[in-house]
């Protein structure tokens, strides 16, 4: 037995050594710097024209006010024109409106460019998150229905509150407003993973109504200089490691403190091979579309870099998840592969448009290990400390990797103000925890579910055939 363990350890170490050269394959030159010297049409003329774009979501809101020339160059370069041709493009072709804004044709182009990203994010919300949470054996109907309800409530509610100028100015372009609303929906689905199976369906609606203004408050403080805590544009959080993932995770943990009964605490959450396979399907869908999620808020010129960085970070997390799961648990746990493999997408969110592929790969590798440690070792201790059950382990997939991504930006992203980055992580944790506790308290007034993790309480369930 000792010899077998020694041989297994050698195999794992060899795999790790084989992965080391990968970190040197993609040199720093493949980052934003090399784009400046390349002759790619869209790279040379766009990625450096907006160096001060440090804040992702306000940049979306400001898209309608950007110089139309930048976007006309992008449009022309996509058509295959050379840099020289683009530089000498006559002013008449730039389609600027008399008021100095973007013409209707340019707005249509920007809407079209963002439409694909918005639909990809929607696929993540409905299919990815929905199926990821069906791992609970007898709560598949509840998981996908809760996803339907949360998304359908949050999207119009967020857009309505934004239109009313609550917590900042609304985005001018329609697709921008939709993308911002989808980010809010992603955050509530993250939070839902913490208390999944312990709420009545009607309580998911109530929770969503409470969550949206809580999320918008934190978003306003982090990204739009709300309360004067963080100067506008100074927080690096393109893909939402802090504002989306960290906030959703710790909001959910605040809720479960109030929404976990003694029976729930002692009840085992069952899964089987079929439910785990469906969960793995949801994980793969999230993995595929995650680059669009991170790239959607970025400048159009930085979207390719953000997407590539996200993919590499996901790759790093997937490999490290396998290694860590095999070493810690002695065998691979499919729940680790379904969840921790996505930690790279969470962690790279903040820096995806501001760092290099090499750094992204390394960050994802670290995030995967951290997430597995969370699922295998940290989660039982956290649940015992707060007397609450984290159904999907959102603290391990979104909470810790989200904080890691927000803080890692200090070391791997450009033009970061370390103090503001730390403040953003800390303040988001406080707001999420307090609003989560408040939401859990309010929802608990409407009673508790009779039997947790069982569709039969609220759904017409077909008889199982053996």
C-alpha positions, 0 to 999 in steps of 0.5 A, a space after each residue: 500500500 505504501 509503494 502504491 501511494 508513493 507511485 501515485 504521488 510520483 505520477 501526480 508530481 510528474 503531471 505537475 512538472 509537465 504543466 510547468 513549461 506551459 507557463 513559459 510558452 505564453 510570454 509576456 509579449 502576447 499581452 497588451 504590449 505586443 498588440 501595439 507592435 502587431 499589424 493586426 488591424 483592430 489591435 494597433 488603432 484601438 487598444 491604446 486609444 483608451 488607456 484610461 479605461 480602468 472601470 468596466 461597467 461605467 465604460 459601458 454606460 459611457 459607450 454612447 459618448 465615445 469618439 465615433 472614430 474609434 468604432 469606425 476604425 474598428 468596423 473598417 478594420 474588420 472589413 480587412 482594410 490596412 492601417 494606412 487606409 484606416 488612417 486616411 479615411 475621410 471625415 465624411 465616413 465617420 458618421 458623427 451626429 451634429 450633436 457630437 455623439 454617435 450616429 444611428 448607424 454607429 449605435 446600431 453597430 455597437 448594439 449588434 456587437 454586444 448582442 452576441 455577448 448578451 445572448 451568451 450570458 443569457 445561455 449561462 444564466 438559464 442553462 449553465 447555472 440552472 443545470 449546475 444546481 441540479 446535482 441535488 438528487 430530488 430537487 432538479 425541478 426546483 433548481 431549474 424553476 428557481 433559476 427561471 424565476 430569479 432571472 425573470 424577476 431580476 432582469 426587468 426589475 434592474 432595468 426599471 430601477 436603472 431607468 428611474 436613475 436609482 443608484 447611478 445613471 442608466 446606460 444609453 444603449 439598450 444592449 448595455 442595459 440588458 448586459 448590466 441586468 444580466 450581471 445582476 441576475 448572475 449574482 442572484 443565481 450565485 447567492 441562490 446556490 447558498 440557500 438552494 432547496 430551503 426556500 419556497 418558490 414564492 420566497 425566491 421571488 421575494 429574495 430576488 426583489 430584495 437582492 436587486 437594490 442591495 446589489 445596485 447599492 454595492 455596484 453604485 459604491 464600487 463603480 460610480 463613486 457612490 458615497 465618495 468611497 471609491 473614485 469612479 473608474 479606479 476599481 479594476 473589476 472588468 468581469 465582476 470578481 468583486 461586484 458580481 461573484 464576491 457579492 453574490 456569494 457572501 449575500 447568500 452566506 448571510 441569508 443561510 444564517 437565517 434560513 437554515 433550520 436545525 433539521 436542515 443542518 443535520 440533513 444530508 444533501 443527496 446526489 447520484 450519478 445522473 444528477 451529477 452528470 447534468 450538473 457537469 453539463 451545466 458546468 461545461 456550458 458555463 465554461 464555454 460561455 464564460 469568455 463572453 461574460 468577462 469580455 462583454 463589459 470591456 472596451 470593444 478593442 480589449 474584448 479579444 484579450 479579455 476572452 483569451 485571458 479568461 479561457 487560459 485561466 479556466 484551463 489552468 483551473 481545470 488542470 489544477 482542480 484535477 491534480 488537487 482533487 486527486 491528491 486531497 481526496 485520493 480519488 477525483 470528486 466529480 463535484 470538484 470538477 463541476 465547480 472548482 474548474 470554473 474558479 479560474 473564470 471567477 478569479 480572472 474577472 477583475 483583471 481579464 482586460 488588464 493583464 497578460 495570458 501568462 498571468 491569467 493561466 497562473 491565476 487560474 491554476 491557483 484559483 482551482 487549488 483554492 476552490 478544491 481546498 474550500 470544498 474538501 476542507 474549509 466548507 465544513 468548518 465554515 458551515 459549523 461556525 455560522 450554523 448554516 448550510 451552503 448547498 452549492 458551496 458558493 463560498 468555495 467557487 465564488 466567494 474565495 476566488 472572487 476575493 482572490 481575483 480582486 486582490 490579485 489585480 494588485 499584482 498582475 494588472 496595470 495602473 492599479 491603486 492597491 488601497 482602493 482594490 483592497 477597500 473594494 473587496 472589504 466594503 463589498 464583503 460588509 455590504 453583502 453580509 449585512 444585506 444578506 442577513 437582512 434579506 434572510 430575516 425578512 424572508 424567514 418571516 414567510 415561514 420555512 419549507 416543510 421538507 428541504 431538497 424535495 420537489 414533491 413538496 411543491 411540484 407534480 412529480 412523476 413516479 420513478 421507474 426502476 
